[in-house]
């Protein structure tokens, strides 16, 4: 069975973006970039890979599931296929016009269950917080890039969920001179 990974940057107070969806408060320089560029290349948008001279291997991920609000910033920049090296699925409650080859689903939890049953590499949950909250029961792994900043208001790591503890076990924690901490968790076997 394929693994679904929520790989996301997050502030110290649990926000993945400002209230307007921007995340420019997160540092884009530092020693952590080597890890992001080389270990998580599949999760880098294709146009950024091209700009920095890296190429995705699609060995970690071959599919990306993202919410409409995560997709639209690329559209505003004229990029209609931000992860063209991956199979792209966009979660939206409304029917949307998207380029050929990009799928739209109104049922992200059900679609993620179907994707996990298929053969292939992992599934990258790209956000946002509302999507992550909707598909939380099917997230197998969390990779949190914790940045040393407090946003105050903003988009939560998991939006729209009720109180319902969901256990994950720490797999690895790496610290960087930049202040970023990369924490990896796997869903606890007892709660699956």
Secondary structure, DSSP 8 states (H G I E B T S, - for coil): ---EEEEEEE-TTSEEE-TTS--TTS---STHHHHHHHHSGGGS-HHHHHHHT-----SSEEEEEEEHHHHHHHHHTT-S-TTTTSEEEEE-SS-----TTEEEES-HHHHHHHHHHSSSSEEEEEE-HHHHHHHGGG--EEEEEE-S---SSSEESS-S--S----EEEEEEEE-TTS-EEEEEEE-GGG-
